């Protein structure tokens, strides 16, 4: 095998290795993009649940504010209020 043939063989091997490496990187990138999409979706669901929980807490809190007045009033005689 002369020098030119050896050079062509090495160049072909390098090209094949480069192609495999790029394919591997592309596959990994697609997987990471999918993971990021899943995380974003999960965060959006958590935000919705937190908003719902905050709304419920606010509703219960405002309802209890009105309920607390008669409860506290029952601890005092009419003259103390």
Order of alpha helices (4+ residues) and beta strands (2+ residues): alpha
